[in-house]
Every structure is written in structure tokens, then in C-alpha cells.
Amino acid sequence: MASKNIVKAADVRAKTDKELETRLGDLHKEQFNLRFQKATGQLANTARVDHIRKEIAKINTVVGQRQRAATKGK
């Protein structure tokens, strides 16, 4: 069953570069906290780790596409 919090690529593309940068920072902090919880045996929602990892990948993909498009336009 899919989570209600799944971020779609279209939603990521609709955000500005600054919003993506901020969200990416927040996700990295949350990913660190989840890894710490897992290491100490306190992690309750293990699926959240995969969700965070996939959202980071989506954002990095969109950022890379934008950078390549900007470079191609020069």
C-alpha cells in the first residue's frame, strides 16, 4: 500500500531552486536522525527511511536536469 506522503516528480519540478535547496537540507537532517534512531534501536517507522531516500533522489534528479538545461543554453 502506497503512503499518502509520496512526493510526485511534478510537485518537485513546480518548486523553485531555493525551495528545493531548503527541502533537501531538511531531508538530509531527517535522514541523519533516522539513521541515528536505527543505530540505537529506537526507529519505529522503518519505511520512512526509504521514503526519505527516494525523495532526496527525486530532488537531486530535478536539480541535475535544471543544471544541465542551464548549461546547454549557454
Secondary structure, DSSP 8 states (H G I E B T S, - for coil): ---TT---HHHHHTS-HHHHHHHHHHHHHHHHHHHHHHHTT----THHHHHHHHHHHHHHHHHHHHHHHHHHT-
